Amino acid sequence: MTTTEFIGAAHAQCTALGMPDYEPILVQHPIQPKTRDEVRSLADQVIDQIIAKLLRDKVQQAA
């Protein structure tokens, strides 16, 4: 997961780790000035994507 500002760096890191096709989950940039409730709202927006990605990766590893 990364913010929209760092998508290029996220893709570079994924490639460096041998996962060039991996698509990181994105949230709007910036996070730093947000309140705790605003950060929770961002998390709520992507939690289903995170869970799906974790479960999909787990199923692929088991296969």
Backbone as CSV, one residue per row, in Angstrom:
resi,resn,N_x,N_y,N_z,CA_x,CA_y,CA_z,C_x,C_y,C_z
1,MET,0.841,-1.160,0.000,0.000,0.000,0.000,0.891,1.228,0.000
2,THR,0.477,2.227,-0.760,1.229,3.475,-0.828,0.279,4.602,-1.174
3,THR,0.798,5.815,-1.110,-0.017,6.946,-1.545,0.217,7.181,-3.032
4,THR,-0.699,7.900,-3.616,-0.635,8.167,-5.051,0.666,8.865,-5.441
5,GLU,1.235,9.638,-4.558,2.482,10.351,-4.841,3.660,9.404,-5.071
6,PHE,3.631,8.244,-4.445,4.776,7.345,-4.466,4.563,6.091,-5.313
7,ILE,3.642,6.130,-6.250,3.350,4.957,-7.059,4.579,4.530,-7.879
8,GLY,5.339,5.488,-8.380,6.541,5.142,-9.141,7.559,4.390,-8.288
9,ALA,7.767,4.875,-7.078,8.692,4.212,-6.161,8.173,2.827,-5.775
10,ALA,6.865,2.710,-5.595,6.276,1.410,-5.243,6.485,0.410,-6.376
11,HIS,6.271,0.836,-7.613,6.492,-0.057,-8.754,7.967,-0.468,-8.848
12,ALA,8.861,0.480,-8.606,10.295,0.162,-8.645,10.650,-0.860,-7.572
13,GLN,10.089,-0.697,-6.378,10.362,-1.634,-5.291,9.804,-3.020,-5.620
14,CYS,8.594,-3.059,-6.154,8.005,-4.353,-6.535,8.872,-5.057,-7.569
15,THR,9.343,-4.309,-8.551,10.210,-4.882,-9.581,11.511,-5.386,-8.966
16,ALA,12.099,-4.585,-8.075,13.349,-4.981,-7.426,13.179,-6.254,-6.601
17,LEU,11.971,-6.478,-6.098,11.693,-7.671,-5.291,11.187,-8.840,-6.128
18,GLY,11.246,-8.687,-7.461,10.870,-9.781,-8.341,9.384,-9.903,-8.609
19,MET,8.643,-8.821,-8.369,7.190,-8.833,-8.600,6.803,-7.667,-9.512
20,PRO,7.289,-7.644,-10.743,7.062,-6.482,-11.600,5.597,-6.235,-11.956
21,ASP,4.755,-7.245,-11.855,3.345,-7.084,-12.203,2.455,-6.774,-10.994
22,TYR,3.053,-6.715,-9.812,2.281,-6.465,-8.589,1.746,-5.038,-8.603
23,GLU,0.481,-4.895,-8.312,-0.148,-3.574,-8.251,-0.424,-3.198,-6.804
24,PRO,0.292,-2.198,-6.297,0.056,-1.778,-4.916,-1.319,-1.138,-4.755
25,ILE,-1.811,-1.192,-3.555,-3.064,-0.530,-3.216,-2.752,0.929,-2.942
26,LEU,-3.546,1.819,-3.495,-3.282,3.254,-3.390,-4.302,3.977,-2.519
27,VAL,-3.803,4.955,-1.774,-4.655,5.910,-1.073,-4.186,7.299,-1.475
28,GLN,-5.051,8.264,-1.289,-4.722,9.635,-1.672,-3.593,10.202,-0.823
29,HIS,-2.729,10.946,-1.468,-1.618,11.645,-0.827,-2.092,13.057,-0.503
30,PRO,-1.643,13.639,0.562,-0.735,13.158,1.590,-1.487,12.559,2.775
31,ILE,-0.778,11.782,3.572,-1.358,11.205,4.790,-0.951,12.013,6.017
32,GLN,0.258,12.527,6.006,0.846,13.155,7.186,-0.030,14.215,7.861
33,PRO,-0.693,15.126,7.137,-1.478,16.145,7.847,-2.881,15.686,8.269
34,LYS,-3.223,14.461,7.952,-4.582,13.982,8.238,-4.761,13.672,9.719
35,THR,-5.990,13.829,10.160,-6.325,13.464,11.532,-6.438,11.950,11.632
36,ARG,-6.494,11.468,12.837,-6.649,10.025,13.063,-7.927,9.517,12.383
37,ASP,-9.006,10.264,12.492,-10.258,9.840,11.863,-10.157,9.833,10.337
38,GLU,-9.437,10.780,9.782,-9.264,10.810,8.326,-8.421,9.622,7.847
39,VAL,-7.407,9.260,8.613,-6.599,8.090,8.257,-7.433,6.818,8.368
40,ARG,-8.254,6.740,9.386,-9.158,5.584,9.510,-10.107,5.503,8.331
41,SER,-10.581,6.649,7.879,-11.466,6.677,6.713,-10.740,6.151,5.473
42,LEU,-9.467,6.544,5.294,-8.681,6.013,4.176,-8.555,4.500,4.292
43,ALA,-8.275,4.028,5.504,-8.141,2.584,5.719,-9.451,1.867,5.413
44,ASP,-10.555,2.459,5.833,-11.859,1.858,5.545,-12.098,1.736,4.043
45,GLN,-11.587,2.688,3.287,-11.788,2.686,1.834,-11.027,1.560,1.140
46,VAL,-9.933,1.095,1.732,-9.101,0.097,1.054,-9.030,-1.245,1.778
47,ILE,-9.666,-1.376,2.929,-9.528,-2.605,3.713,-9.968,-3.842,2.919
48,ASP,-11.028,-3.734,2.165,-11.484,-4.887,1.380,-10.440,-5.283,0.328
49,GLN,-9.785,-4.296,-0.276,-8.725,-4.584,-1.250,-7.544,-5.278,-0.570
50,ILE,-7.196,-4.815,0.613,-6.081,-5.403,1.355,-6.375,-6.861,1.697
51,ILE,-7.560,-7.108,2.228,-7.942,-8.471,2.608,-7.960,-9.374,1.376
52,ALA,-8.541,-8.889,0.286,-8.605,-9.693,-0.940,-7.204,-10.023,-1.442
53,LYS,-6.300,-9.056,-1.409,-4.946,-9.288,-1.883,-4.225,-10.289,-0.984
54,LEU,-4.394,-10.158,0.316,-3.769,-11.099,1.246,-4.300,-12.518,1.046
55,LEU,-5.604,-12.642,0.914,-6.194,-13.964,0.725,-5.813,-14.562,-0.622
56,ARG,-5.779,-13.760,-1.660,-5.405,-14.249,-2.991,-3.951,-14.736,-2.959
57,ASP,-3.068,-13.957,-2.340,-1.673,-14.375,-2.251,-1.537,-15.643,-1.441
58,LYS,-2.307,-15.799,-0.381,-2.243,-16.984,0.457,-2.710,-18.216,-0.341
59,VAL,-3.787,-18.069,-1.105,-4.300,-19.178,-1.911,-3.292,-19.556,-2.986
60,GLN,-2.647,-18.571,-3.618,-1.654,-18.858,-4.648,-0.453,-19.592,-4.063
61,GLN,-0.050,-19.242,-2.859,1.074,-19.929,-2.210,0.725,-21.366,-1.889
62,ALA,-0.515,-21.624,-1.534,-0.932,-22.970,-1.154,-1.063,-23.890,-2.371
63,ALA,-1.265,-23.298,-3.541,-1.484,-24.106,-4.758,-0.223,-24.753,-5.259
